[in-house]
Amino acid sequence: MKPSKLPVKLSSRRGGSLPPAHILGSPSLPNLTGEREHPLLNATLSDDGNHSQDEGKVHGVRYITEDLRNYCQDEGKVHGVRYITEDLIKRVTKQDDLPSVQTLNLCGTKHDKKIKWIENLERCEKLQLLNLSHNIIQKMEKLDRLNRLRELDLSHNRIRKLEGLQHMGSLQLLNLSYNLIESVPLWLSKRLRSLTTLNLQDNSISSLHELCRLKSLVSLTQLRVCGNPLSQRPHHRPLLIYHLRALQLLDTQSVSQQEREEAHQRFHMEEVARLEQELEQRIEEVEKMQREREAAVTQLHQQEAVYHSLQQHSQQQQQQHEELQTELDSKTELPSAFGTLLDSVCQLKQKTVELSRGCQKHYALEQELAFLKIDAKFEPLPFYSEQVSLIQDRYVLPWLGDFD
């Protein structure tokens, strides 16, 4: 199997075996062996404890293969999942009042179930020490209520991203060794101002720039980054000493005054050159922003001109719309006027028909009267006047009047 690029320095006396599980336990919490050891001062990768006295001598380099990492992080996986419940917290702390709990040790053991999710810690608001090491936790979550936490141990888990600690302004010790973290977030140096001890041993951090982000932590005195890909760079130690001015212990070695001076001499001029180069870049960026601003102002003037023309066009359209609306209203009134006119025409037509009928009857009566008068001239009858009066009474038309 091809080894990954994560070397670990091992003592030749240890023969390449795994580091003991208790070497990075919390300084205030009992570890697996019942002893109390500091994760940075007393933690070594050799049994004899003389590694810190070798002044950087390397007895051998062993790369972490997939089998080795799986052994370190999947230890106890087959034993099942353990859940954090209130009953478990009460049983471990031997306290029934969860809000008063200040120390909680849920460190996994070799032959026990492993915790996979962080949960049900909301009521432990006064918690100051929390140990969740040697489990199979994959995500840092549900720690929002633990504002008073001072020490947090999440070593030997499967965490890939450092998150969920933005609110822990009182945190002083953070142990994230033996995880899969690849980067350090920008907010860490801004939010965790009280942090004094940080253990990132045996992760996957490959860029020194990630750790240079910690230079704002003026209280950070102890840092451990061995076992990461960046630790193979020969200048990583002086560079970290130069940027982290308050650092007193880096990995297993104390930071001496001579190292500080050498780091300052080595990186000071480089830092000045870098700052000058950065200044030139900033000047170029400012000039570019000025050019963009001028172009934006010109474009803004053009847009204003276009806006005014569009506004005038809109006013003209609005005026045309009003005219069209007026015309449409007038056309809408035409059907009612046309209906009234049509009714009048119908009435006039009806009167005309009645008048035509009356005229026809009048003409017929006049002809009949004329024939009667002609007959009366040739054959006078004694009863002529009576017949005529009868005929006149018979054909009286109220709208034409009586016949003469």
PyMOL commands that set and color helices and strands:
alter all, ss='L'
color gray80, all
select helices_A, chain A and resi 51-53+66-73+77-79+86-93+98-100+188-191+208-216+229-232+236-243+257-378+384-394
alter helices_A, ss='H'
color red, helices_A
select strands_A, chain A and resi 7-9+61-63+81-82+103-105+114-115+129-131+151-153+173-175+197-199+222-224+249-250+253-254
alter strands_A, ss='S'
color yellow, strands_A
deselect
rebuild
show_as cartoon
